[in-house]
Amino acid sequence: MTDLQNEPAPATGPDAHSIQDWTDLGKEMWSYLTGKSAVIDYSFIDMTVEVPRDIGPDAPRAVWKLNGTLRVTTSENPAD
């Protein structure tokens, strides 16, 4: 797979100019879902994520293994 295949699709609509990468997309989704009692479940089966500690192709990486469900719940009340 090339890096281009891992990039999010270009956004359309009034907020399209603010979404440049996955971080921006996550922020926009969180803002949109907050206050709507949204719950998102992500299911992973033997997924490995390598998180670089520094910049560059030879940077040391932390390896995270995910096997199960990650639940993301939005709320306007920090006590929830």
Secondary structure, DSSP 4 states (H G I P E B T S, - for coil): --GGGGSPPPP-STTGGG--SHHHHHHHHHHHHTTTT-EEEEEEEEEEEEEESSSSTT--EEEEEEEEEEEEE--S-TT-
